[in-house]
Amino acid sequence: MNIKDKQFLSNEYCYPRVSNLVSKVEADLKEVADQRTQDVAISLSKILQAFSTEGLGPQHFQSVSGIGHGDLGRDLIDKVFANVLGAEKALVRMQFVSGTHAISSILFGILRPGDNLLSITGKPYDTLEEVIGLRGKGQGSLLDFGINYDEISVFNDGEIDLKSLEKALEVSREMIFIQRSCGYSWRQSLSIADIKKICDICHIKQPNCVCFVDNCYGEFVELQEPNHVGADLIAGSLLKNLGGTIAPAGGYIAGKSVLVDKACNRLTAPGIGSDVGTSFNLNRLVLQGLFLSPQMVAESLIGADIISGVFQKLGFKVNPLPGQFRSDLIQSVCLGNVETLEIVCRSFQLCSPVSSYVNPIPSSMPGYESDLIMAGGTFVDGSTSEFSADAPLRPPYNLYVQGGTHRAHIKIAITQAVIALVQSGIVDLP
């Protein structure tokens, strides 16, 4: 490109063309976006009904101090979440530092030495590898405690292969682990319909086997949750969907009462279980976050479709495709190299409401095998219900984008990213 050509890559030249590209992609997705918007009322009605059934009032916004005996607001939150998620019992606690912590409490609370755990969605998310014992030695992992672990993948060329599951269940299993979201894998996320088929097979083949679903990024994406279709337990983080971008911390477990109680005993102590745990006067934010969650999830999904469509137009591989069925919030984009990852993450960070001045660089993160690059100038630290993106520094250099309170913010960020890619000479505008 000569000097004369470069003058046409100024913002004055790029912005209108990129803005038109983003608007065209959004217009092409109008029918899908309208349906996602309509679904908000269905999910919100469930939440309002749960609030009414449990008699939510202003008195429930306060919590007690110390150990947390008799926290009426906390107990109401547990009942509301159980109602909304289709569970016998739920545990919602600020003491959960992440979704991984909630998942770990279930694994250690239910499994015993000699038990067999089977992951049916392949290699788990990076932060669970040390929990299981696939990485790290002598840290008190499941394998350190004599719990056996196997994994298979029910995915076969984009389709669900239930025959592999049936074969794996020829061996006695105490628990199957189902990761609903794609995580850092280039695969589809599991639909509620698929989860139902999996749970049905497991309960027929092995009635006492616990079907446990990592529900992170999946809440309110569909009109049912895994508990509605046979899952025995689910877990997730309030920094993702159910926190509605305003819950400042916490996580949840929901499912059969006897199983939730065992996980509670792991979080606190046997004999104490779910009867303690102060909410630090954060009950209102948790309840209001749940109230806002369906709207936030819909906007995130619409934004993910726009991101998918724009990057596809630029020639990148994307998963899911724009307008394709979704069962979680994550949009994957194969960017192919570190330079492109850094440019996109830097552009997203520049459009963040908090710490827009930060320049994302690859670095190590606790629990992750590879260095990560992250864009996440969020009001709540580490919140992935707010618009953010991250990528492990390993080939083929896939970027994983999630969250967003409203599509306007996502459109601003993707516009900035495309302009930066054009000005860097990495892509040409279609």
N, C-alpha and C positions, 0 to 999 in steps of 0.2 A: 504494500500500500504506500503510495507516495504522499508527500506533504499536502498536496492539493486535495487528495481524497480524505485525509484525516480531518479537514475542517468540517466535513459533513457529519462527523461523529460527535459534534458538540451536543450539549443538552437541548439546545434549541431545535436541533434536527432530530435527535433521538426520542425526546419525550413524547411528542405528538404521535409518532409512529408506534412506539411501544404502548402508549396509552390506548391507542386504537386497537392494537393486537389484544390487549387484556380485555377491553370492552367487548370485542368480537367473541372471544372465548366465553365470556360471561353470558352474552346473549344466546350463544348456542346451547348453553346449559340451563336456560330459563325453566324448562319443564321440570328438570330434576330438582332445581332449587326451590321451585314452588311446592313440590311434593314434600321436600324436607321441611319447609316452613309450615306446611299444614300438619305435619306429624308432631310439631311442638305442642299443639293443643292436646293431643292424646296423652303424651307423657306428663304434661303439666296437670291434666285432670287427675291422674293417678296421685300425684304429689299433693294436690289440694285435698283430695279425698282422705289421704293418709293424715294430713294435718287436722282435718275435721274429726276423723275417727278417734284420734288420740287426744283431741281437745287442746291443741296448741294455744297457749296464751303468753302474754308478755312475761309472766312469772317464770317461764321456762328458759328465758334468756340468761338468767343468772346461774352461777354454779357455786358449789361450796369449795372451801379451801382444803389443804392438807390431803389426807388419804382419799377423800371424796365420798364418804358414806352418805347415802340419802340424797344424792344429786338428782333432783327430779327432772331437770332439763336433759341431763345426760341419758337418763333412763327413757325419756320420751323420744330422744333422737334414735336410740337403739330400736324402739318399736316402729318409728316412722320408716327407717331404712329397711327393716324387715318387711314391712307392708309393701313398700314401693318395689323392692327387689324380689318379692314372692318367696320369702324365706320364713322358716319357723322362728328364727332368732337372728339378730344382728348384733355385732359389737363394733361401735364407732368410737375410736379413741384418739386423742391428741398424742398419746404416748407412742403411737406408731410413727416412726420417722419416715417411712416410705412404703410403697407397695411391696418391695422386696422384704421388708420387715414383717408385714402382715402375712405374706406368703410363708416366710420362714417360721412364723409362729404356728401356722397350721401344720407344716411338715414335721416340726419337732414335737408339736403337741399331740399328734395322732399316731405317727409311726413309731414303732418299737424295734429294738435290735432283732435282726433276722427277717424283718418285713421286706417286702418287695415293692419298690416304687417304679412305675413305668411312665416315662414321658412319651406321649404318642404324637407330639408335634415336632419331633426332632430335637436338635440341640436347644436348650432353654436360653432365655435372655442372659446376657453376659453376667449380670449381677447375681444370678442364681448359681453360677458355676462353682463358686467357692462355698456356697451354702450346701450344695450337694457333695462337693469334694472333687469335682472335675479339675479344679485348679487349687493350689495351696494345700499344704500338709500340716496336720497337727493343730488345726484351728477349731476343732470341735464340729466338723461337718457331719452330714448324715453318714457318709462312708466311714468316718472315724468312729461313729457309734454303732457300726455293724449293720446299717441299713443298706440293702442291696438296691442298685439302680441300673435300669436298662432304658434304652430309648429306641423308638422307631419313628417313622414319619408316615402319616396317613395320606400324605400328598403324593400324587403320581401324575406328573405332567399337567399340573393345574387342576386335577380332579381328586376327589376324596376316595381313597382306596380302603374300604372297610374290611376287605379280606385280610389285609396285613394285621389289622386290629384283632380280628377273630383268631388268627394264628397265634398272636402274642398272648392272647388270653387263655391259651392252652396251659400256660404256666400260672400258678396261683399268684394273684397280685392283691396287695392290701390297698393300694391307691393307684389310680391313673392321674397323671398331671396333664392338663389341657391348656396350652397357651393360646388364648383366643386371638390375640393380636399377632401380626407378623413379626414384631420386634425388629431385630437387625437381620432378618432373613428376607430374601426376595421371594416371597410366596404370598398367596392370598390369605386373608384373615378368615377364621372360621365363622360361618354364619350360625345363627341360633338354630336353624334347621339341621345343620351338620352336627352341632353339639347334641341335639336331641337324638339323632341316629346313633352317635357314639355312646351316649349314656344308656340308651335302650339296649344296645348290644352288651355293654358291660354288666348291666343289672340282670340281664337274662343269663349270660354266661357265668357271672360271679356276683350273686346278689349282695354279698357283704363287701365288695370292693367299693371304695370311696371314689366317686368322680369329682375331682377338684379342678375348678377352672380359674386360671389367672385372668381376671376380667378387666385388667388395666386397659384403658383407652376405648373400651367397648360399651360402657354404660350409656343408655339412651340412644345409641346409634340405631338400634332396632327397637321394635315396640314391645319386645319381651326380653327378659334377662335369662341367663342360664338356669337359675333356680326354677323358673317357670316350666322348664322342659326336662327336668330330671337331674340336673347337677346337684350333688350333695352339699357342696361348698363352693363359694366364690370369695375372692379377695381383691382389693384394689386400694388405690391411694386417693385421698381428698385433694391432692395437688393435680389430679387429672380430672376427668369429666364431672364426677359428682360434687366436687368442690365449687363448681361454677365460677372459678377464677378468684374467689374471695376467701375461701377457707384457708387459713394461714398455715395449717399443718394437718397431719393426721392420716388415718387410713381406716379401712373397714374389713370385716369378715361377716359373711352371711350364709345361712344354710340351715341344716338340721340342728336342732338344739343340742343334742348330745355331742355333736362334733364341734360346734361353736364353743361349747363349754370346755372341751379339751384344749382347744387353741387358746381360750382365755387363761387357762391354768398355766400355759407356757408364757403368755405375756406377763402375768402377775405371778401367782404361785398357787399350787394345789390348795383347795380350801378357801381361797380368796376369790379367784375367778373374775367374774364380770361385775362384782358388787362394789368395786372401787375404781379410782381413776378420775381425778378432778378434770374439769373441762376448761379451767383457767379463764372463766367468764367469756368463752368463745362460742357458746351455744348459738347465739344469734347468727354469727357469721356462718356456722356450719349449716343451719337451717335455711338461711337466706341463699347460701351457695347452692344448696339442693334445689331451691325454688327457681334459681336462675339457670340451672344446669341444662335443661332441655333446649333453651334458646341458644346458649353458648355452643352446645354440641351441634345444633343445626347450622349455625354460622361457620363453625370450624369445618364441617363437612362441605359446605358450599365453597369455602375458601380452598379446601383441599382439591376439589374438582377444578377450580380455576387454575391453581398451581399445576396440576396434572396437565390440563389443556395447553397452558402456555409453554411449558417445557417440552411437551410433545411436538408442538408447532416448531420449536427450535431444533428438533431432531434428536432429543434425548429419550432414552427408554424410561418409561414411568410405570408405576404400579401402585394402586389400580389405575386403569385407563380413565379418562375424564367421563363422568356420567355412569361409570360401572358400579355395580352393587358394592356396598361397603358394609363392613361389620366392625370397623374401628376408625379412629381419627387419623391414622398415620398415612401420609403420602410419601412414597419412596421415589427418588429420582436418581438414576445412575449417571453421575457426572464425569466419571472416568479418570480423574486425576486430582491431585491435591490442590493445584492452582485454582481450578474451577470451584472446588469446595470452598476455598478460602474467600474467593471473590463473592460467592453467593452468601456465605455466612456473614461476611463483613457488611454486605448490603442490607441483610435482614437486621443485623445489630444496629446499623445506622438509623433504621426506621423504628427502633424500639422506644417505648416511652421512658424506660429507665436505662441508664448507662449506655446511651447511644454513642458515647465517645470511646467506648471500649473497642479494641481491635481483637477479634477472636483469633487465637492461635492454638494449634494442637498441643495438648498436654495430657498428663495422666489423670485418671479419676479413680477414686476408691471403688473397688468391685468390678472394674472393667479390665479386660485383657489388653486391649489396644489403646493407644492414645486417642483422645477424642477432640474434635473441634465442635464448639457449641455457639449458637447464637441464641441468646435468651435474656434480653433486657426486660425482665418481668417484675411486676410489683411484689409478688411473692417469690422468694428465692427458690429456684428449682422447679417452679410451676410449669408443667407442660400442658395445662389447660389454656394458659395464655400462649400467644403465638411464639413458637420457638422452633429451632431446627438443630440437629446434631448429626454427627457422622463419625464412625470409627475409622481411624487412619489405616485402612487395609483395602486392597483391591476387591471389587472394581470401583471403590470410592462412591458408595451410595449415600445420598443425603436423605435423612428421615425428618419430615416436616410434620408438625402437629399443633393442634390448638388454635385459639384465636377467638377473641370476644365478638368480633364483627368483621364481616368480609371486607369492609372498606380498608381496614388496617392491612389485611392480607394483600389486597390489590395494590396498596401503596408500596408495600415491601417487595412484591414480585416485580413491579414496574422498575423500582430502583435496581434490583438485581439484574434484570435484563439489560437495562441501560449500561450497567457496569460490564456485563459480558460482551456487549457490542463494542464498547469503547476499548476493551482489552483485546479485541480482535478474535475472540474465542468463537463467537457466533455471528451470523448474518441474519438480519431481519427477513422473514419470509415475505 
